[in-house]
Amino acid sequence: PAWMASDAVGLLFMPLAGGPTERVVACLTTAGGGPPRAGFTRKSLHLWMRGTPGHRRFTVVSHPLRRAHDVFVRKILDPGPEGFPDIRAVLRDRYGLDLPDDLDGFGPARHRAAFLGFLQFLKGNLSGQTSVRVPAAWASQAALVAALAEIAPPDMVLRAEAMDVGLSSLRPGLPPVSPEAATPLDTFYDPEIENAARAAYARDYLTFGDGNWR
């Protein structure tokens, strides 16, 4: 598993794909005086757990709409080396999303339309109604958290928007987590976008009790 352990503070971070992993790792690096240990196998993970009495395990869930938009931008709209060019091509050619190779002039109206189309695609994709694979980056967080329990259930499921409170309850005195970066979602968020996210991620909204993003 791609989990990370800070020996100095006895914390095991169980990141969910598409979540704020970098922000948590930065916090643990500061707290532990170096980056957390990674690259666990199931055997080495169990060895660490047995050899670290009093350890705590945690994961972080994000608001489904914020997470979907972050993944859309990083993996589809303007994908880097770890993007999904195959799915991007399908979304553009089969589903008609406006995903130009040159994003100059790609303003809020076009961004909103493309993201709304992505959310509508996710509704079918997550319910198994498309032939496109479901990457972990946008899979249901409820399903991902359930999968964690097959190896070791987390002690706490923290919310991305309130990580400082959650982490301080695990280990008092941890340094603050950096705030969420600004997002273009603020420029076009409206009830239609929220409702499309709720339709795609009904299970997550129900499981984690999420309200509207704004």
C-alpha positions as CSV (number, residue, x, y, z in Angstrom):
1,P,0.0,0.0,0.0
2,A,1.1,3.6,-0.7
3,W,0.9,4.5,2.9
4,M,3.4,6.7,4.8
5,A,4.6,6.5,8.4
6,S,6.2,9.1,10.6
7,D,8.3,7.3,13.2
8,A,8.9,10.5,15.1
9,V,5.2,11.1,15.8
10,G,3.9,7.6,15.5
11,L,1.4,8.4,12.7
12,L,0.5,6.3,9.7
13,F,-1.1,8.3,6.9
14,M,-3.3,6.3,4.5
15,P,-3.8,8.7,1.6
16,L,-6.8,8.5,-0.8
17,A,-6.1,9.1,-4.5
18,G,-7.1,12.5,-5.6
19,G,-6.8,13.9,-2.1
20,P,-4.5,16.5,-0.4
21,T,-1.6,14.1,0.0
22,E,1.1,16.7,-0.6
23,R,-0.2,19.0,2.2
24,V,-0.3,16.2,4.7
25,V,3.1,14.9,3.8
26,A,4.6,18.4,4.2
27,C,3.0,18.6,7.7
28,L,4.4,15.2,8.7
29,T,7.8,16.1,7.3
30,T,8.0,19.2,9.4
31,A,6.8,17.3,12.5
32,G,9.2,14.4,12.1
33,G,12.3,16.3,10.9
34,G,12.3,14.4,7.6
35,P,9.9,12.8,5.1
36,P,7.7,10.0,6.3
37,R,8.7,6.4,5.5
38,A,7.0,5.1,2.3
39,G,7.1,2.0,0.1
40,F,5.5,-0.4,2.4
41,T,4.5,-3.9,1.6
42,R,1.7,-5.6,3.6
43,K,4.3,-7.5,5.6
44,S,6.5,-4.4,6.3
45,L,3.4,-2.4,7.2
46,H,2.4,-5.0,9.8
47,L,5.9,-5.0,11.2
48,W,5.9,-1.2,11.5
49,M,2.5,-1.4,13.3
50,R,3.7,-4.0,15.7
51,G,7.0,-2.2,16.4
52,T,5.3,1.2,17.0
53,P,3.0,0.8,20.0
54,G,0.5,3.6,20.4
55,H,0.6,4.5,16.7
56,R,-2.4,6.1,15.1
57,R,-3.7,5.6,11.6
58,F,-5.6,8.2,9.6
59,T,-6.9,9.1,6.2
60,V,-8.3,12.3,4.8
61,V,-11.5,12.8,2.7
62,S,-12.2,15.8,0.5
63,H,-15.5,17.4,-0.4
64,P,-16.5,15.4,-3.5
65,L,-17.0,18.5,-5.7
66,R,-13.6,20.0,-4.8
67,R,-11.8,16.7,-5.3
68,A,-13.6,16.1,-8.7
69,H,-12.5,19.5,-9.9
70,D,-8.9,19.1,-8.7
71,V,-8.7,15.8,-10.5
72,F,-10.4,17.2,-13.6
73,V,-7.8,20.0,-13.9
74,R,-4.7,17.9,-13.1
75,K,-5.6,14.7,-15.0
76,I,-7.9,15.8,-17.8
77,L,-8.0,19.6,-18.6
78,D,-4.3,20.3,-18.5
79,P,-2.7,16.9,-17.8
80,G,0.9,16.6,-16.8
81,P,3.0,13.5,-17.0
82,E,0.6,11.6,-14.7
83,G,-2.5,12.7,-16.6
84,F,-5.0,10.5,-18.4
85,P,-4.5,11.3,-22.1
86,D,-6.5,8.2,-23.2
87,I,-9.5,9.2,-21.1
88,R,-9.1,12.8,-22.2
89,A,-9.3,11.8,-25.8
90,V,-12.5,9.8,-25.2
91,L,-14.1,12.7,-23.3
92,R,-13.3,15.0,-26.2
93,D,-14.2,12.7,-29.1
94,R,-17.0,10.6,-27.7
95,Y,-18.6,12.9,-25.1
96,G,-18.0,16.2,-26.8
97,L,-16.1,18.0,-24.0
98,D,-14.3,21.2,-25.0
99,L,-10.8,20.1,-24.1
100,P,-8.5,22.1,-26.5
101,D,-4.7,21.4,-26.5
102,D,-4.1,25.1,-26.2
103,L,-5.8,26.6,-23.2
104,D,-5.2,30.2,-24.0
105,G,-8.5,32.0,-23.9
106,F,-10.1,29.1,-21.9
107,G,-12.2,31.3,-19.7
108,P,-14.6,30.6,-16.8
109,A,-17.6,29.9,-19.1
110,R,-15.7,27.2,-21.1
111,H,-14.1,25.8,-18.0
112,R,-17.6,25.5,-16.4
113,A,-19.1,23.8,-19.4
114,A,-16.2,21.3,-19.7
115,F,-16.3,20.5,-16.0
116,L,-20.1,20.1,-16.0
117,G,-19.7,17.6,-18.8
118,F,-17.1,15.8,-16.8
119,L,-19.4,15.5,-13.8
120,Q,-22.1,14.2,-16.0
121,F,-19.7,11.6,-17.4
122,L,-18.7,10.6,-13.9
123,K,-22.3,9.8,-13.0
124,G,-22.3,7.1,-15.6
125,N,-18.7,6.1,-15.2
126,L,-18.9,5.5,-11.4
127,S,-22.1,3.5,-11.8
128,G,-20.5,1.2,-14.4
129,Q,-22.4,2.6,-17.3
130,T,-19.4,3.4,-19.5
131,S,-16.6,1.4,-21.0
132,V,-14.0,3.8,-19.5
133,R,-12.0,2.5,-16.5
134,V,-12.5,4.2,-13.1
135,P,-9.1,5.5,-11.9
136,A,-8.6,5.6,-8.2
137,A,-8.2,9.4,-8.5
138,W,-11.9,9.9,-8.9
139,A,-13.3,6.7,-7.5
140,S,-15.8,6.9,-4.6
141,Q,-14.0,7.9,-1.4
142,A,-16.5,5.7,0.5
143,A,-15.3,2.7,-1.5
144,L,-11.6,3.6,-1.0
145,V,-12.0,4.0,2.7
146,A,-13.8,0.6,2.9
147,A,-10.9,-0.9,1.0
148,L,-8.5,0.4,3.6
149,A,-10.2,-1.7,6.3
150,E,-9.2,-4.9,4.5
151,I,-5.6,-4.3,5.6
152,A,-6.0,-1.9,8.6
153,P,-8.9,0.4,9.3
154,P,-8.0,4.0,10.0
155,D,-8.5,5.3,13.6
156,M,-9.8,8.5,12.2
157,V,-11.2,9.8,8.9
158,L,-10.3,13.5,8.8
159,R,-11.9,16.2,6.5
160,A,-9.6,18.1,4.3
161,E,-11.2,21.4,5.2
162,A,-10.6,20.8,8.9
163,M,-7.3,18.8,9.0
164,D,-5.6,20.9,11.7
165,V,-8.4,20.1,14.2
166,G,-8.3,16.4,13.3
167,L,-4.6,16.1,13.4
168,S,-4.3,17.9,16.7
169,S,-6.7,15.4,18.2
170,L,-4.4,12.6,17.0
171,R,-1.2,14.2,18.1
172,P,-1.3,17.6,19.9
173,G,1.4,20.0,18.8
174,L,1.6,19.0,15.2
175,P,2.5,22.0,12.9
176,P,-0.4,23.5,10.9
177,V,-1.3,22.1,7.5
178,S,-1.0,24.6,4.7
179,P,-4.3,26.0,3.5
180,E,-6.1,24.8,0.4
181,A,-5.0,26.6,-2.7
182,A,-7.4,28.9,-4.5
183,T,-9.4,27.1,-7.2
184,P,-11.1,28.3,-10.4
185,L,-14.2,26.5,-9.2
186,D,-14.9,29.7,-7.2
187,T,-15.5,31.6,-10.4
188,F,-18.3,29.5,-11.7
189,Y,-19.7,27.5,-8.9
190,D,-23.5,27.4,-8.9
191,P,-26.4,25.0,-7.9
192,E,-26.2,23.1,-11.3
193,I,-22.6,22.3,-10.6
194,E,-23.4,21.2,-7.1
195,N,-26.3,19.0,-8.2
196,A,-24.2,17.3,-10.9
197,A,-21.6,16.5,-8.2
198,R,-24.3,15.1,-5.9
199,A,-25.6,12.9,-8.7
200,A,-22.2,11.5,-9.5
201,Y,-21.1,11.1,-5.8
202,A,-24.3,10.3,-4.1
203,R,-22.7,7.6,-2.0
204,D,-19.9,9.9,-0.8
205,Y,-22.3,12.8,0.1
206,L,-24.4,10.3,2.1
207,T,-21.5,8.4,3.8
208,F,-19.6,11.5,4.9
209,G,-22.5,13.9,5.4
210,D,-21.2,16.5,3.0
211,G,-23.3,19.7,2.6
212,N,-23.0,22.0,-0.4
213,W,-19.4,23.0,-1.2
214,R,-20.3,26.7,-0.9
